[in-house]
Amino acid sequence: MVNKSKDRSTEERILAAAEKIFLKEGMAGARMQDIADEAGINKAMLHYYFRSKDKLFEKIFSGLSRSFFPKLILIFESDEGLFTKIQMFVTEYINQMKQTPYLPIFVLNEVNRQPEIFIKKMMGNRRPPVNKFFMSIEAEVKKGIIKPVNPAQLLLNILSLCIFPFVARPMFEIVAGIDKKMFDTILEQRKKEVPKFIIDAIKK
């Protein structure tokens, strides 16, 4: 008879080990052998639980999507003012990506490869609540609080300023001549710098 408790314990150990390796090596650099070693099991047992690195990452991503993306949805759907929403979104996004810096490249690859399937997997039967965010932008324009701005362009600007540092991190560290610790300091500063940059650009 299979010991379900032991199975769960082993799977949890594998997932914790995999997340640690993904964090250290990135999605492309992570090796199944390294994950097995980190989890304290042999590679055959790892393949018994997860047939491939992609399956393993998908399991981790499913857990992240259930915790992280609902937080972003709540920000979009909240009754907070536009400026507060921008600040909350940027802070939440950077906090999460500092913990899982391998995630943006994985998401971008999957979105480009199979956008509809990926969005459904991430959101279930719900659609991203961007309409309410767009409406809040239009409302602020009508009130004269911000300049006339295309809501889609504003959302793209926010996403780009949040995502790009994580995608371009290795290149930027080399070009700018900075180490990982200094880059982490820059990321922390961006929680204030990005909202200020966006808000200053659109407010009257």
MDAnalysis code that builds the backbone (N, CA, C; Angstrom):
import MDAnalysis as mda
import numpy as np

u = mda.Universe.empty(612, n_residues=204, atom_resindex=np.repeat(np.arange(204), 3), trajectory=True)
u.add_TopologyAttr("name", ["N", "CA", "C"] * 204)
u.add_TopologyAttr("resid", np.arange(1, 205))
u.add_TopologyAttr("resname", ["MET", "VAL", "ASN", "LYS", "SER", "LYS", "ASP", "ARG", "SER", "THR", "GLU", "GLU", "ARG", "ILE", "LEU", "ALA", "ALA", "ALA", "GLU", "LYS", "ILE", "PHE", "LEU", "LYS", "GLU", "GLY", "MET", "ALA", "GLY", "ALA", "ARG", "MET", "GLN", "ASP", "ILE", "ALA", "ASP", "GLU", "ALA", "GLY", "ILE", "ASN", "LYS", "ALA", "MET", "LEU", "HIS", "TYR", "TYR", "PHE", "ARG", "SER", "LYS", "ASP", "LYS", "LEU", "PHE", "GLU", "LYS", "ILE", "PHE", "SER", "GLY", "LEU", "SER", "ARG", "SER", "PHE", "PHE", "PRO", "LYS", "LEU", "ILE", "LEU", "ILE", "PHE", "GLU", "SER", "ASP", "GLU", "GLY", "LEU", "PHE", "THR", "LYS", "ILE", "GLN", "MET", "PHE", "VAL", "THR", "GLU", "TYR", "ILE", "ASN", "GLN", "MET", "LYS", "GLN", "THR", "PRO", "TYR", "LEU", "PRO", "ILE", "PHE", "VAL", "LEU", "ASN", "GLU", "VAL", "ASN", "ARG", "GLN", "PRO", "GLU", "ILE", "PHE", "ILE", "LYS", "LYS", "MET", "MET", "GLY", "ASN", "ARG", "ARG", "PRO", "PRO", "VAL", "ASN", "LYS", "PHE", "PHE", "MET", "SER", "ILE", "GLU", "ALA", "GLU", "VAL", "LYS", "LYS", "GLY", "ILE", "ILE", "LYS", "PRO", "VAL", "ASN", "PRO", "ALA", "GLN", "LEU", "LEU", "LEU", "ASN", "ILE", "LEU", "SER", "LEU", "CYS", "ILE", "PHE", "PRO", "PHE", "VAL", "ALA", "ARG", "PRO", "MET", "PHE", "GLU", "ILE", "VAL", "ALA", "GLY", "ILE", "ASP", "LYS", "LYS", "MET", "PHE", "ASP", "THR", "ILE", "LEU", "GLU", "GLN", "ARG", "LYS", "LYS", "GLU", "VAL", "PRO", "LYS", "PHE", "ILE", "ILE", "ASP", "ALA", "ILE", "LYS", "LYS"])
u.atoms.positions = np.array([
    [0.844, -1.203, 0.000],
    [0.000, 0.000, 0.000],
    [0.883, 1.259, 0.000],
    [0.553, 2.234, -0.872],
    [1.349, 3.449, -0.993],
    [1.123, 4.358, 0.210],
    [2.189, 4.838, 0.791],
    [2.105, 5.769, 1.909],
    [1.885, 7.174, 1.348],
    [0.616, 7.639, 1.386],
    [0.273, 8.933, 0.777],
    [0.959, 10.090, 1.484],
    [1.115, 9.961, 2.812],
    [1.761, 11.018, 3.575],
    [3.227, 11.163, 3.148],
    [3.886, 10.013, 2.948],
    [5.278, 10.027, 2.507],
    [5.389, 10.596, 1.092],
    [4.421, 10.221, 0.245],
    [4.390, 10.748, -1.125],
    [4.296, 12.267, -1.131],
    [3.389, 12.797, -0.288],
    [3.214, 14.250, -0.214],
    [4.479, 14.928, 0.287],
    [5.104, 14.298, 1.306],
    [6.320, 14.855, 1.878],
    [7.445, 14.899, 0.841],
    [7.575, 13.820, 0.067],
    [8.615, 13.767, -0.967],
    [8.338, 14.802, -2.057],
    [7.083, 14.896, -2.462],
    [6.724, 15.859, -3.508],
    [6.989, 17.283, -3.043],
    [6.639, 17.583, -1.800],
    [6.877, 18.924, -1.267],
    [8.376, 19.227, -1.218],
    [9.167, 18.217, -0.860],
    [10.620, 18.387, -0.815],
    [11.180, 18.660, -2.214],
    [10.642, 17.934, -3.185],
    [11.070, 18.134, -4.580],
    [10.722, 19.544, -5.051],
    [9.500, 19.993, -4.759],
    [9.067, 21.319, -5.196],
    [9.905, 22.423, -4.546],
    [10.221, 22.252, -3.264],
    [11.059, 23.244, -2.569],
    [12.458, 23.262, -3.168],
    [12.986, 22.078, -3.471],
    [14.324, 21.982, -4.069],
    [14.321, 22.593, -5.467],
    [13.294, 22.296, -6.239],
    [13.203, 22.806, -7.608],
    [13.122, 24.323, -7.611],
    [12.324, 24.876, -6.708],
    [12.191, 26.335, -6.665],
    [13.535, 26.979, -6.317],
    [14.279, 26.342, -5.429],
    [15.597, 26.857, -5.049],
    [16.555, 26.824, -6.240],
    [16.525, 25.724, -7.008],
    [17.413, 25.595, -8.172],
    [16.987, 26.552, -9.276],
    [15.669, 26.670, -9.508],
    [15.177, 27.611, -10.514],
    [15.600, 29.037, -10.165],
    [15.543, 29.371, -8.872],
    [15.922, 30.705, -8.413],
    [17.409, 30.961, -8.661],
    [18.222, 29.930, -8.430],
    [19.669, 30.071, -8.561],
    [20.131, 30.020, -10.018],
    [19.577, 29.083, -10.787],
    [20.078, 28.814, -12.141],
    [19.188, 29.347, -13.258],
    [17.942, 29.730, -12.903],
    [16.997, 30.118, -13.948],
    [16.364, 28.882, -14.563],
    [15.316, 29.089, -15.343],
    [14.591, 27.982, -15.954],
    [15.503, 27.191, -16.903],
    [16.269, 27.898, -17.739],
    [17.096, 27.228, -18.745],
    [18.279, 26.492, -18.108],
    [18.857, 27.086, -17.063],
    [20.058, 26.503, -16.474],
    [19.809, 25.398, -15.464],
    [18.582, 25.278, -14.990],
    [18.270, 24.261, -13.984],
    [18.355, 22.862, -14.590],
    [18.986, 21.921, -13.853],
    [19.106, 20.534, -14.312],
    [18.361, 19.617, -13.357],
    [17.740, 18.600, -13.915],
    [16.991, 17.654, -13.081],
    [17.901, 16.991, -12.049],
    [19.151, 16.717, -12.420],
    [20.082, 16.096, -11.477],
    [20.340, 17.011, -10.284],
    [20.481, 18.299, -10.550],
    [20.703, 19.258, -9.461],
    [19.495, 19.314, -8.525],
    [18.299, 19.248, -9.116],
    [17.073, 19.266, -8.307],
    [16.988, 18.013, -7.448],
    [17.325, 16.862, -8.052],
    [17.315, 15.605, -7.304],
    [18.313, 15.661, -6.147],
    [19.511, 16.169, -6.421],
    [20.533, 16.275, -5.374],
    [20.071, 17.188, -4.244],
    [19.466, 18.320, -4.614],
    [18.988, 19.274, -3.608],
    [17.887, 18.668, -2.753],
    [17.056, 17.837, -3.374],
    [15.942, 17.202, -2.650],
    [16.389, 15.972, -1.865],
    [17.629, 15.521, -2.103],
    [18.140, 14.347, -1.394],
    [17.569, 13.036, -1.903],
    [17.259, 12.977, -3.179],
    [16.725, 11.749, -3.785],
    [17.515, 11.451, -5.060],
    [17.293, 10.258, -5.629],
    [17.969, 9.972, -6.892],
    [17.123, 10.465, -8.062],
    [17.764, 10.540, -9.222],
    [17.100, 11.100, -10.389],
    [15.908, 10.255, -10.838],
    [16.013, 8.941, -10.651],
    [14.909, 8.050, -11.042],
    [13.655, 8.373, -10.236],
    [13.835, 8.643, -8.935],
    [12.679, 8.980, -8.098],
    [12.095, 10.335, -8.507],
    [12.973, 11.256, -8.857],
    [12.492, 12.562, -9.307],
    [11.617, 12.392, -10.546],
    [12.065, 11.562, -11.491],
    [11.288, 11.332, -12.710],
    [9.999, 10.559, -12.430],
    [9.978, 9.802, -11.339],
    [8.749, 9.109, -10.945],
    [7.670, 10.122, -10.569],
    [8.073, 11.191, -9.890],
    [7.124, 12.222, -9.473],
    [6.847, 13.228, -10.584],
    [7.894, 13.591, -11.320],
    [7.749, 14.599, -12.381],
    [8.550, 14.138, -13.594],
    [7.862, 13.929, -14.709],
    [8.500, 13.343, -15.885],
    [9.526, 14.270, -16.530],
    [9.360, 15.565, -16.370],
    [10.274, 16.501, -17.025],
    [10.401, 17.780, -16.214],
    [11.394, 18.577, -16.559],
    [11.604, 19.872, -15.903],
    [10.409, 20.780, -16.153],
    [9.856, 20.711, -17.376],
    [8.695, 21.545, -17.703],
    [7.499, 21.209, -16.822],
    [7.266, 19.898, -16.601],
    [6.150, 19.474, -15.742],
    [6.361, 19.951, -14.310],
    [7.585, 19.884, -13.879],
    [7.921, 20.320, -12.521],
    [7.700, 21.818, -12.371],
    [8.173, 22.568, -13.355],
    [7.996, 24.018, -13.283],
    [6.519, 24.385, -13.370],
    [5.774, 23.654, -14.200],
    [4.347, 23.939, -14.343],
    [3.628, 23.777, -13.002],
    [4.050, 22.770, -12.235],
    [3.464, 22.546, -10.904],
    [3.775, 23.724, -9.977],
    [5.006, 24.188, -10.023],
    [5.395, 25.334, -9.201],
    [4.637, 26.577, -9.646],
    [4.541, 26.753, -10.965],
    [3.859, 27.928, -11.492],
    [2.382, 27.925, -11.106],
    [1.756, 26.742, -11.112],
    [0.341, 26.645, -10.724],
    [0.141, 27.142, -9.305],
    [1.073, 26.782, -8.419],
    [0.986, 27.251, -7.039],
    [1.164, 28.746, -6.939],
    [2.130, 29.276, -7.695],
    [2.366, 30.721, -7.698],
    [1.171, 31.480, -8.260],
    [0.583, 30.943, -9.337],
    [-0.533, 31.644, -9.974],
    [-1.742, 31.718, -9.052],
    [-1.898, 30.707, -8.196],
    [-3.034, 30.719, -7.259],
    [-2.830, 31.732, -6.134],
    [-1.583, 32.098, -5.864],
    [-1.339, 33.051, -4.772],
    [-1.014, 34.453, -5.279],
    [-0.227, 34.537, -6.363],
    [0.260, 35.835, -6.832],
    [-0.758, 36.568, -7.698],
    [-1.289, 35.916, -8.733],
    [-2.163, 36.610, -9.673],
    [-3.469, 37.109, -9.036],
    [-4.059, 36.367, -8.086],
    [-5.239, 36.936, -7.411],
    [-4.951, 38.256, -6.698],
    [-3.715, 38.425, -6.203],
    [-3.352, 39.696, -5.559],
    [-3.374, 40.835, -6.567],
    [-2.867, 40.552, -7.778],
    [-2.882, 41.575, -8.820],
    [-4.303, 41.893, -9.249],
    [-5.136, 40.864, -9.325],
    [-6.541, 41.054, -9.704],
    [-7.247, 41.943, -8.683],
    [-6.989, 41.694, -7.406],
    [-7.619, 42.501, -6.350],
    [-7.216, 43.972, -6.468],
    [-5.969, 44.201, -6.866],
    [-5.516, 45.586, -7.051],
    [-6.282, 46.236, -8.196],
    [-6.400, 45.544, -9.328],
    [-7.128, 46.077, -10.476],
    [-8.598, 46.334, -10.146],
    [-9.176, 45.437, -9.340],
    [-10.613, 45.515, -9.066],
    [-10.944, 46.396, -7.869],
    [-9.936, 46.862, -7.160],
    [-10.187, 47.644, -5.945],
    [-10.772, 49.015, -6.287],
    [-11.323, 49.662, -5.267],
    [-11.884, 51.009, -5.430],
    [-10.869, 52.089, -5.084],
    [-9.616, 51.687, -4.947],
    [-8.561, 52.674, -4.660],
    [-8.401, 53.619, -5.852],
    [-7.827, 54.783, -5.595],
    [-7.557, 55.730, -6.676],
    [-6.499, 55.192, -7.626],
    [-6.435, 55.752, -8.811],
    [-5.511, 55.278, -9.842],
    [-4.066, 55.315, -9.368],
    [-3.646, 56.405, -8.742],
    [-2.251, 56.521, -8.309],
    [-1.908, 55.442, -7.280],
    [-2.842, 55.179, -6.374],
    [-2.623, 54.137, -5.367],
    [-2.539, 52.764, -6.018],
    [-3.396, 52.524, -7.014],
    [-3.349, 51.241, -7.732],
    [-1.997, 51.032, -8.398],
    [-1.482, 52.072, -9.012],
    [-0.176, 51.974, -9.682],
    [0.911, 51.629, -8.663],
    [0.887, 52.322, -7.527],
    [1.889, 52.068, -6.494],
    [1.778, 50.646, -5.948],
    [0.547, 50.195, -5.694],
    [0.328, 48.851, -5.163],
    [0.773, 47.784, -6.157],
    [0.434, 47.980, -7.437],
    [0.781, 46.991, -8.458],
    [2.297, 46.843, -8.577],
    [2.996, 47.968, -8.672],
    [4.452, 47.937, -8.843],
    [5.116, 47.255, -7.647],
    [4.697, 47.606, -6.440],
    [5.276, 47.008, -5.231],
    [5.036, 45.508, -5.190],
    [3.808, 45.092, -5.458],
    [3.457, 43.663, -5.417],
    [4.238, 42.888, -6.469],
    [4.333, 43.462, -7.666],
    [5.028, 42.768, -8.756],
    [6.514, 42.604, -8.437],
    [7.173, 43.685, -8.025],
    [8.606, 43.617, -7.742],
    [8.897, 42.688, -6.574],
    [8.072, 42.737, -5.529],
    [8.264, 41.834, -4.389],
    [8.237, 40.378, -4.831],
    [7.249, 40.019, -5.664],
    [7.122, 38.637, -6.113],
    [8.276, 38.240, -7.028],
    [8.630, 39.112, -7.961],
    [9.678, 38.763, -8.922],
    [11.062, 38.682, -8.274],
    [11.264, 39.398, -7.175],
    [12.529, 39.263, -6.450],
    [12.636, 37.867, -5.849],
    [11.494, 37.289, -5.489],
    [11.481, 35.926, -4.952],
    [11.574, 34.876, -6.056],
    [10.990, 35.185, -7.224],
    [10.952, 34.218, -8.329],
    [11.379, 34.895, -9.632],
    [12.661, 35.297, -9.745],
    [13.101, 36.061, -10.912],
    [13.069, 35.282, -12.226],
    [12.954, 33.946, -12.131],
    [12.866, 33.117, -13.345],
    [11.481, 33.178, -13.976],
    [10.507, 33.711, -13.257],
    [9.115, 33.661, -13.706],
    [8.825, 34.502, -14.952],
    [9.324, 35.750, -15.075],
    [8.946, 36.553, -16.250],
    [9.295, 35.912, -17.586],
    [10.509, 35.326, -17.686],
    [10.905, 34.721, -18.964],
    [10.020, 33.518, -19.275],
    [9.720, 32.727, -18.248],
    [8.821, 31.585, -18.458],
    [7.460, 32.057, -18.948],
    [6.917, 33.079, -18.302],
    [5.600, 33.601, -18.681],
    [5.623, 34.134, -20.104],
    [6.651, 34.917, -20.447],
    [6.737, 35.481, -21.795],
    [6.837, 34.380, -22.852],
    [7.626, 33.340, -22.568],
    [7.752, 32.221, -23.511],
    [6.417, 31.519, -23.712],
    [5.721, 31.261, -22.590],
    [4.450, 30.540, -22.676],
    [3.369, 31.387, -23.349],
    [3.344, 32.670, -23.044],
    [2.347, 33.560, -23.649],
    [2.546, 33.634, -25.159],
    [3.793, 33.664, -25.601],
    [4.070, 33.715, -27.041],
    [3.805, 32.373, -27.723],
    [4.004, 31.292, -26.974],
    [3.852, 29.957, -27.562],
    [2.391, 29.551, -27.671],
    [1.627, 29.780, -26.620],
    [0.209, 29.380, -26.602],
    [-0.580, 30.333, -25.705],
    [-0.824, 31.556, -26.174],
    [-1.424, 32.603, -25.328],
    [-2.767, 32.236, -24.720],
    [-3.691, 31.699, -25.509],
    [-5.038, 31.414, -24.987],
    [-4.997, 30.333, -23.917],
    [-4.225, 29.271, -24.188],
    [-4.119, 28.168, -23.223],
    [-3.471, 28.654, -21.934],
    [-2.426, 29.476, -22.080],
    [-1.710, 29.955, -20.908],
    [-2.589, 30.859, -20.044],
    [-3.290, 31.789, -20.685],
    [-4.166, 32.702, -19.937],
    [-5.255, 31.923, -19.202],
    [-5.801, 30.902, -19.855],
    [-6.839, 30.088, -19.217],
    [-6.267, 29.329, -18.026],
    [-5.062, 28.821, -18.192],
    [-4.406, 28.084, -17.114],
    [-4.137, 29.012, -15.932],
    [-3.788, 30.242, -16.236],
    [-3.430, 31.216, -15.208],
    [-4.659, 31.810, -14.527],
    [-5.697, 32.083, -15.311],
    [-6.862, 32.809, -14.808],
    [-8.108, 31.943, -14.627],
    [-8.056, 30.672, -15.085],
    [-9.265, 29.849, -15.064],
    [-10.230, 30.359, -16.113],
    [-11.488, 30.476, -15.760],
    [-12.491, 30.967, -16.700],
    [-12.664, 32.486, -16.643],
    [-11.881, 33.136, -15.815],
    [-11.976, 34.586, -15.696],
    [-11.069, 35.254, -16.721],
    [-11.433, 36.442, -17.095],
    [-10.577, 37.254, -17.945],
    [-9.844, 38.268, -17.063],
    [-8.631, 38.648, -17.430],
    [-7.938, 39.684, -16.641],
    [-8.807, 40.938, -16.535],
    [-8.971, 41.474, -15.325],
    [-9.915, 42.577, -15.103],
    [-9.368, 43.943, -15.525],
    [-8.879, 44.024, -16.757],
    [-8.277, 45.293, -17.184],
    [-9.322, 46.351, -17.494],
    [-10.556, 45.922, -17.806],
    [-11.593, 46.906, -18.156],
    [-11.850, 47.889, -17.021],
    [-11.904, 47.359, -15.796],
    [-12.152, 48.240, -14.652],
    [-10.981, 49.211, -14.469],
    [-9.782, 48.719, -14.723],
    [-8.599, 49.583, -14.632],
    [-8.649, 50.660, -15.703],
    [-9.030, 50.267, -16.912],
    [-9.159, 51.240, -18.007],
    [-10.223, 52.290, -17.680],
    [-11.341, 51.842, -17.084],
    [-12.415, 52.769, -16.719],
    [-11.949, 53.766, -15.664],
    [-11.115, 53.288, -14.726],
    [-10.618, 54.203, -13.681],
    [-9.686, 55.249, -14.291],
    [-8.943, 54.868, -15.322],
    [-8.074, 55.824, -16.021],
    [-8.926, 56.886, -16.715],
    [-9.948, 56.424, -17.435],
    [-10.835, 57.359, -18.148],
    [-11.547, 58.296, -17.183],
    [-11.921, 57.769, -16.008],
    [-12.592, 58.598, -14.999],
    [-11.660, 59.693, -14.477],
    [-10.389, 59.358, -14.279],
    [-9.418, 60.344, -13.793],
    [-9.156, 61.419, -14.849],
    [-9.202, 61.009, -16.119],
    [-9.044, 61.998, -17.201],
    [-10.206, 62.980, -17.170],
    [-11.432, 62.461, -17.034],
    [-12.628, 63.315, -17.014],
    [-12.628, 64.267, -15.826],
    [-12.088, 63.820, -14.705],
    [-12.024, 64.675, -13.520],
    [-10.931, 65.731, -13.630],
    [-10.073, 65.587, -14.630],
    [-8.981, 66.539, -14.795],
    [-7.800, 66.261, -13.893],
    [-7.759, 65.049, -13.322],
    [-6.658, 64.690, -12.419],
    [-5.418, 64.291, -13.208],
    [-5.640, 63.613, -14.356],
    [-4.513, 63.225, -15.201],
    [-4.727, 63.741, -16.629],
    [-3.655, 63.782, -17.380],
    [-3.735, 64.195, -18.771],
    [-4.454, 63.116, -19.587],
    [-5.007, 63.487, -20.742],
    [-5.583, 62.461, -21.621],
    [-4.519, 61.432, -21.972],
    [-4.842, 60.158, -21.732],
    [-3.868, 59.092, -21.972],
    [-4.607, 57.848, -22.459],
    [-3.994, 57.145, -23.372],
    [-4.558, 55.890, -23.857],
    [-4.392, 54.830, -22.764],
    [-5.484, 54.271, -22.219],
    [-5.373, 53.298, -21.124],
    [-4.484, 52.101, -21.450],
    [-4.581, 51.591, -22.692],
    [-3.763, 50.444, -23.078],
    [-2.275, 50.799, -23.070],
    [-1.949, 52.005, -23.530],
    [-0.554, 52.451, -23.535],
    [-0.027, 52.601, -22.107],
    [-0.871, 53.136, -21.229],
    [-0.451, 53.314, -19.841],
    [-0.186, 51.957, -19.185],
    [-1.060, 50.992, -19.410],
    [-0.867, 49.655, -18.843],
    [0.415, 49.022, -19.395],
    [0.645, 49.167, -20.683],
    [1.873, 48.625, -21.285],
    [3.119, 49.265, -20.678],
    [3.054, 50.573, -20.436],
    [4.193, 51.267, -19.826],
    [4.476, 50.738, -18.423],
    [3.422, 50.543, -17.638],
    [3.586, 50.033, -16.270],
    [4.189, 48.636, -16.302],
    [3.612, 47.753, -17.133],
    [4.109, 46.377, -17.225],
    [5.557, 46.344, -17.708],
    [5.863, 47.153, -18.715],
    [7.223, 47.162, -19.273],
    [8.247, 47.583, -18.227],
    [7.936, 48.638, -17.477],
    [8.870, 49.131, -16.465],
    [9.056, 48.133, -15.327],
    [8.053, 47.302, -15.092],
    [8.153, 46.276, -14.046],
    [8.888, 45.037, -14.545],
    [8.566, 44.594, -15.751],
    [9.073, 43.318, -16.254],
    [10.509, 43.399, -16.752],
    [10.841, 44.471, -17.474],
    [12.128, 44.524, -18.177],
    [13.349, 44.306, -17.278],
    [13.422, 44.906, -16.086],
    [14.619, 44.691, -15.266],
    [14.891, 43.218, -14.950],
    [13.846, 42.424, -14.802],
    [14.038, 41.009, -14.486],
    [14.449, 40.207, -15.718],
    [13.922, 40.593, -16.880],
    [14.274, 39.908, -18.118],
    [15.709, 40.253, -18.532],
    [16.089, 41.504, -18.339],
    [17.392, 41.986, -18.814],
    [18.464, 41.989, -17.728],
    [18.159, 41.441, -16.566],
    [19.077, 41.545, -15.431],
    [20.516, 41.105, -15.725],
    [20.766, 39.907, -16.274],
    [22.161, 39.492, -16.500],
    [22.913, 40.462, -17.401],
    [22.273, 40.899, -18.481],
    [22.911, 41.824, -19.404],
    [23.191, 43.162, -18.720],
    [22.196, 43.666, -17.950],
    [22.347, 44.972, -17.318],
    [23.463, 44.955, -16.282],
    [23.574, 43.860, -15.524],
    [24.643, 43.771, -14.518],
    [26.023, 43.872, -15.175],
    [26.185, 43.236, -16.340],
    [27.472, 43.290, -17.049],
    [27.722, 44.680, -17.618],
    [26.704, 45.219, -18.312],
    [26.861, 46.529, -18.966],
    [27.107, 47.634, -17.937],
    [26.347, 47.600, -16.839],
    [26.469, 48.651, -15.823],
    [27.613, 48.400, -14.848],
    [28.187, 47.194, -14.900],
    [29.300, 46.871, -14.008],
    [28.897, 46.796, -12.553],
    [27.740, 46.207, -12.291],
    [27.260, 46.092, -10.911],
    [27.085, 44.619, -10.535],
    [27.105, 44.348, -9.238],
    [26.921, 42.965, -8.788],
    [25.460, 42.722, -8.400],
    [25.168, 41.489, -8.020],
    [23.785, 41.104, -7.717],
    [23.217, 41.890, -6.542],
    [24.059, 42.138, -5.528],
    [23.601, 42.873, -4.349],
    [23.191, 44.300, -4.726],
    [23.993, 44.929, -5.567],
    [23.684, 46.296, -5.993],
    [22.421, 46.327, -6.850],
    [22.256, 45.295, -7.689],
    [21.059, 45.243, -8.524],
    [19.817, 45.068, -7.661],
    [19.924, 44.257, -6.605],
    [18.785, 44.084, -5.686],
    [18.417, 45.405, -5.022],
    [19.416, 46.215, -4.717],
    [19.163, 47.537, -4.140],
    [18.413, 48.414, -5.139],
    [18.813, 48.341, -6.409],
    [18.138, 49.102, -7.463],
    [16.683, 48.658, -7.588],
    [16.449, 47.350, -7.534],
    [15.073, 46.829, -7.624],
    [14.221, 47.366, -6.483],
    [14.803, 47.398, -5.286],
    [14.073, 47.907, -4.131],
    [13.723, 49.382, -4.339],
    [14.642, 50.139, -4.895],
    [14.400, 51.561, -5.153],
    [13.305, 51.764, -6.201],
    [13.184, 50.803, -7.132],
    [12.196, 50.936, -8.208],
    [10.755, 50.868, -7.698],
    [10.547, 50.334, -6.507],
    [9.196, 50.327, -5.930],
    [8.672, 51.752, -5.768],
    [9.589, 52.688, -5.564],
    [9.202, 54.107, -5.451],
    [9.421, 54.849, -6.767],
    [10.522, 54.509, -7.449],
    [10.895, 55.238, -8.658],
    [9.896, 55.039, -9.801],
    [9.439, 53.800, -10.009],
    [8.536, 53.525, -11.135],
    [7.182, 54.210, -10.957],
    [6.502, 54.049, -9.806],
    [5.224, 54.769, -9.642],
    [5.390, 56.281, -9.774],
    [6.460, 56.818, -9.193],
    [6.689, 58.272, -9.278],
    [6.864, 58.693, -10.739],
    [7.645, 57.931, -11.505],
    [7.888, 58.236, -12.907],
    [6.580, 58.221, -13.695],
    [5.762, 57.192, -13.491],
    [4.482, 57.058, -14.208],
    [3.530, 58.177, -13.807],
    [3.374, 58.377, -12.496],
    [2.411, 59.370, -11.990],
    [2.803, 60.787, -12.419],
    [4.107, 61.110, -12.306],
    [4.574, 62.432, -12.733],
    [4.318, 62.666, -14.214],
    [4.362, 61.593, -15.006],
    [4.171, 61.719, -16.460],
    [2.731, 61.960, -16.847],
    [1.776, 61.494, -16.004],
    [0.368, 61.579, -16.419],
    [-0.455, 62.601, -15.631],
    [0.012, 62.997, -14.442],
    [-0.830, 63.908, -13.664],
    [-0.735, 65.336, -14.200],
    [-1.811, 66.079, -13.988],
    [-1.836, 67.481, -14.427],
    [-1.172, 68.365, -13.403],
])
